[in-house]
């Protein structure tokens, strides 16, 4: 298994910023597709952002322009930079990885989640 550990969540005022991190064992970011999902209370898990092994990125419409996904392969770390936080961004955020080049081919590994709470 590939352990994924998220961090960086917390309680933030609306309009603020956060950077979520996901650290993976081994050099997985060099070849694996990676991404972020989130799940709000009472809702299904939803796609947030992804980055392929080749560096191609994609975002959900709800976060486009505010969220930036990136990867630091040297440190085996995936990031989600979040700007202009809104209360509707409140959710548990999950890091995901695929043995394939992109998570659209299927998620093989999930992190434990990190809570993001945005106050109004």
N, C-alpha and C positions, 0 to 999 in steps of 0.2 A: 504494500500500500504506500501511497504518497501522502504523508501528513501535511495538512494545510492548516495554518493557524492565523486567524484574523486578529487585528487589533486596530485601535484608533477611534472606536465608537465612543459615544458619550452624550451628555445633555448639552445642547447648543441652542442659542437664541436664533429665531428666524432671521435670515439674512447673513448668517455667519457661514464659516467654512470648516470643513474637516478633511483630513486625509486618512483614508483607510488603508491598511497594509495587510498583505497576505504573504506569509513566509512559507516556502515549500522546502522539504528536504531534497537534497540533490539539485542538480542543474536542470530542473524540469522546465523552467521558463524558456530555455533555449529552444525547445522542440515541441512543448505541449501547447495546445490551445488553452486559454485561460479566460475567466470572466467573472462577473458579479451578478448575483441575483438578490432580491429582497423579498421579505414577507411581512406584511403588516397584519395586525391582529384581525382575525376573522376573514382574511383574504388568502387567496392562493399565492404561491411563490411566483414572482414575475421576473422576467429578464430585465437587467439594467444595462450592462455593457459587456462587450467581449473584445478580446484581442487575439489574433491568430498567431501561430508560430512564426509566420512571416511578417507580423507587425500590423496587419490590417485590423482596423477598429470599427466597431459599430455600436450604436446606442439606441435605447428605447426613446421614443418621441418625448416622453414625459421628462427626461433628464437631459436631452440634447441641448448643448450650449452651456450647461451648468456643470456637468460631470465630465471628467477626463480620466480615461483608463490608460495606464502605462505599465511598463515592466522594466525591472532592473535585473537583467540576467546574471550579472556578476555577483549579486547578493541574493539571488533566488527569491526575489520579492516582486509581487504584483501590487499596484497601487490604484486607488480610486480617489482622485482629488475632487472634492465636492465644493461648489461655490453657491452662494445665494440660496441657502437651505430654506425649504418651505416645510410647514407642519405636515403636509402630506408625504414628505420624505421619511417620516418616522416609520421605522421597520427594523427587523433584524436583517443584516446584510451578510450574505454568504459568498465566500470565495469558491470557485469551481475550476476544475481542471479536466482536460481530456487527453488521453494518449494520442488522439488524432491531432491534426493541425488546428482544428477549430472545435469549440464546444457545440456547434450546431450538429456535429456528427454524433453527439452523445456525451454526457458528463460521466466521468469515471470516478472522480473524487470530489468530496465536499468538505469545506471547513466547518467548524462548530458554530459559526455566526458571531457577529458583534452587533450590539444594540446601538442604534442611532435614534435619539429622541430630540425632536425640534420643538422648542417652546415658542408660543406666539407672544 
